[in-house]
Amino acid sequence: MSHEAGSSLSVSIATFGCKLNQSESEAILAQFRGAGYRIVDDAAEADVFIVNTCAVTAAAERKARTMLRSRRRNPRALVMAVGCMAERSPQELSRMEQVHVVLGNDEKNRILDYVVLQRAETATSVRIGGIHQLERMDISHPAAGLRGRTRAFLKIQDGCSQHCTYCIVPHVRGRGRSLPLDVVTEHTRQLAGEGFAEVVLTGVALGTYGRDLGLTDGLARVLEAVQSIPGLRRLRLGSVEPWVVSDRLLQVMADSDVICPHLHLPFQCADDPLLRRMGRPYSVRDIERILNRAMTLRGDWGFGSDIIVGFPGESPGSFTATRRFLSESPISYLHVFPFSVRPGTPASRLPDTVAPSEVRARVKDMKALDSQLRLRFRKRHLGTLQPVLFESRRSDTLLAGHTANYLDVYSDAPDTLAGRIHPVKITALHSNGVVGTLT
């Protein structure tokens, strides 16, 4: 379908959820830019307003509804609800008077077609398209024409076949599926050629990359294949499931000057009975093995983790065990989530629920631990010399950047350093990271 000329039209997008959604939002914006649309940050200026939704928690869905109803957008804009919440609750979204189009995840790469259709018709009904058609991977280049040249997100995997008891993702993203290895290599080569300083490989279940293609240790094979691409300065992994972190993967990462020594491991808790209830196929001992093996290979890792608090059956003892494990581990930051009941999942029917007041208290406690871990990680870098990739954003007057192991750094540096890697001496703590001096 040909697209209408968009030279006089503008588009804005609001993104909720994971890095994969961020990647897909950038790919959506690239479609619109290619069709001549202006990309605007202010929704009040947009002729097309897109909300890329998340359904992992009830809070994420609530935020998406609030954004769709927002009075701070152009009241005449074409409003589109896309993504995981659109997969899970298309009829609910279609009943919102502010929403004109509802699209599932598989239709994000055809979003312009729906804009053309909706603008061409006078009907007032909501158009719903592409729900539960999650059977393929989009192989089109995802990043041409994106804003900035610092970091690009490259989706190499989608869907999940694990079916953890609390998770709605397999229902809204479909089965696990992967981009062919040669396509991943070509996309990475293009991104490096376009000047991106850092490429982040993302996926719903990134560590399972290649299983549907018959590859063994597929993620390690991807890293081996792309790390030597000319012009590629940094290669980072998104969230990787603990049960697929192999010795080979750790070795490939540790031996490379291009692959970032950073792993985000969503192990959710550190209590074996609770892990079994969650349907997570690993033990606390397995997590210890990964962390110990990684630190044996090199000592400058940055580790993050997702933690669910208040899962049914989480006793005070199991919560304490998780907290103790984290405080004694090399984990450098946490993403803390209160357990959110997702209708239709096995966890929604589990007994031994935790009282809401207790969940709130435990979340507060776990977030306090997160602050302690972040501070410990920052202090570890004081006095060291770090290569920092600078970005285009500032905190007050200081230019922001990040190290390979994912430490935020702020320096008195010129805007011309944005998108470049420059050595920095870490001299002091900052409220959001550390302060460094250019060397």
PyMOL commands that set and color helices and strands:
alter all, ss='L'
color gray80, all
select helices_A, chain A and resi 19-34+43-45+58-68+84-88+90-94+105-120+169-173+181-193+206-208+211-213+218-226+242-244+247-255+272-278+284-297+316-328+346-349+356-380+415-417
alter helices_A, ss='H'
color red, helices_A
select strands_A, chain A and resi 10-15+38-39+48-53+78-83+101-103+127-129+151-155+157-158+177-178+198-202+234-237+262-264+302-309+333-338+385-395+398-402+408-411+421-430+433-438
alter strands_A, ss='S'
color yellow, strands_A
deselect
rebuild
show_as cartoon
